[in-house]
């Protein structure tokens, strides 16, 4: 069974291992907690993630961001983040949603399903009429995930496609 779950203290062991092992930066999704110790994850990282979702303790220029994990049965296979609204740097940059699927689980449709589930959450959170996403030009698999979820390429720069998905929570 594939499902999405917010970061939470009950799943701390699996969340910690997943976050610890995520690369620091892969295809534009950064992980400031790569290599984090179990103790630091419990005392600082997870509380910070949970606070960010409430808009508390945000670094300068950040907006509230909720962390979700994509589960396949009892194993975390991906991380999805929803930035609750756009600031100027997000409007011209990373957008509302960022995600990562662990390498052993790529090519199985989990990115497409994970983004579908994340969009269902985003439709309730995001006030803009479109969900903004960005993908590296050299990441066609992720672009297809976005297009498979109703995305359209709205533009590009030297390194990225900018994808937009109608916010059904605002347009229906």
Buried (B, 14 or more C-beta within 10 A) or exposed (E): EBEBBBBEEEBBEBBBEBBBEBEEEBBBBBBEBBEBEEEBBBEEBBBBBBEBBEEEEBEEEBBBBBBBBBBBEEEBBBBBBBBBBBEEEBBBBBBBBBBBBBEEBBEEEBBBBBBBBBBEBBBEBBEBEBBBBBBBEEBEEBBBBBBBBBBEEEEEEEEBBBBBBBBEBEEE
